[in-house]
Amino acid sequence: MTLPASFAPTEALLRAASPTLWLNPARQAQPEAVMPTSEGGHISLADTREAAARFARFAPLLAELSPELRARQGVIESELLSAPALQQALGLPPEHGALWIKGDHSLPVVGSIKARGGFHEVLQWAEALALEHGLITLDSDYRVLGQGPARALFARHQVAVGSTGNLGLSIGVLSAALGFQAVVHMSSDAKAWKKDRLRQRGVEVVEHGGDYEKAVAAGRQQAAANPLCHFVDDERSLSLLLGYSAAALHLGQQLQAQGVVVDAEHPLFVYLPCGVGGAPGGITFGLRQLLGPHVHCFFAEPVQSPCFMLQMMSPEGAHPSVYDIGLTNHTEADGLAVPRASLLAAELMRPLLSGVFTVRDDTLFEHLVQVLDHADQRIEPSAAAGFSGPQQLCGSAQGQAWLAEQGLLPHLPRATHLVWTTGGLLVPELEFSRFVQRGRQGLNATSA
Ligand SMILES: *Cc1c(COP(=O)(O)O)cnc(C)c1O
């Protein structure tokens, strides 16, 4: 495994599991409007709009399937929150811009960002089956899919997925609600409460020894043997990615409604927790297509699982794992505990992404507590990964040099820093109190 010499300082920090920032030299201010994908296809903003339209077609049905979604007319969206008190607690000075939170930790039903991609892929498959069997046309009232003939059709089919937890929750819960047989392959390190919750909903949970990658491979193999099974492939799925990308359209409206301008004098920095890269990749794709060069997206990874940074630094054709550079892939951020990046996401991000940074687990817990105390939000450790982004970018010599080189330094006082919080709503009380305890110990030790 050899990385280009220009990345040597970053590589050394990566191998030492020290927090580090990597800035993408291949980023383009004006990339092509239509992006090639490793699967041989192309995607553009039109595909993102199509995903949003699919969510809209299904909204009336979703509202009928769950009381939680009825209150929201079937719309799966989250709040955009201003966070001045948290900004102060984190020590981000106002002359570096303003801190905001995109609250996907409280997305309904599954409590994580996976509601976006996971739901989209299940809905797309259900729609394709129903169209094929003549049960609907694209302008039907989709509530008919909650009735006898459609449910009988779905009951003959299976949806399967491999997951560390949250994707399984999202796919499993929606598949079961629509009447599909649902199978979730989980790694042995997946949290017990996530497995329990799925089993309560009638989802079959298959446990595999080993890490996330092994669970996905086992699931993929089992699904290939069943022609009536749709396997949601987290490492390769365009449908997942486009489901995530639809978030950009809604965020665009939210920013406008809040009077947050994004242009050359008002840059937008977005910090996204990254596992395989599908969720942050889809959102970055959507945001770059929608808002252009003045949005800068950064991915956040645990120091032991920096698979996306490693992939972005690697020469073409390489697909390294974090084990190759002596890391363990052990982290409390279970949503991000992934040893190898999605090639689809990595390829798509090459001209779009601004950078990637890594975070220690201890820092995740401290930020989780600060978010609770100063923004009154309950997030899980994975969802805290973005909060060290503004400091790593604006408070480091390396970040400052890059900001200067990009011509962004003079505009920093009018910048928006948007941290995407990706999960937390469903974490059980006992588990959450343990997170808080660990974070408070850390904070007390730092202030002592
Ligand atoms: C899955 C997940 C992510 C990252 O998504 P990827 O598509 O794996 O990059 C981030 N945060 C949480 C809480 C997640 O569950």
The ligand as a Tripos MOL2 file, in Angstrom:
@<TRIPOS>MOLECULE
LIG
   15    15     1     0     0
SMALL
NO_CHARGES

@<TRIPOS>ATOM
      1 C1        -24.6340    5.3010    8.3380 C.3       1 LIG1
      2 C2        -24.3740    6.4700    9.1750 C.ar      1 LIG1
      3 C3        -23.5070    7.4770    8.7480 C.ar      1 LIG1
      4 C4        -22.7020    7.4500    7.4780 C.3       1 LIG1
      5 O1        -23.3300    6.9530    6.3230 O.3       1 LIG1
      6 P1        -22.4870    6.1710    5.2170 P.3       1 LIG1
      7 O2        -23.4000    6.0590    4.0680 O.co2     1 LIG1
      8 O3        -22.1310    4.8340    5.7870 O.co2     1 LIG1
      9 O4        -21.2560    6.9770    4.9490 O.co2     1 LIG1
     10 C5        -23.3390    8.5490    9.6020 C.ar      1 LIG1
     11 N1        -23.9610    8.6160   10.7860 N.ar      1 LIG1
     12 C6        -24.7970    7.6600   11.2230 C.ar      1 LIG1
     13 C7        -25.4610    7.8120   12.5510 C.3       1 LIG1
     14 C8        -25.0310    6.5480   10.4350 C.ar      1 LIG1
     15 O5        -25.8470    5.5950   10.8760 O.3       1 LIG1
@<TRIPOS>BOND
     1     1     2 1
     2     2     3 ar
     3     2    14 ar
     4     3     4 1
     5     3    10 ar
     6     4     5 1
     7     5     6 1
     8     6     7 2
     9     6     8 1
    10     6     9 1
    11    10    11 ar
    12    11    12 ar
    13    12    13 1
    14    12    14 ar
    15    14    15 1
@<TRIPOS>SUBSTRUCTURE
     1 LIG1         1 GROUP 0 **** ****
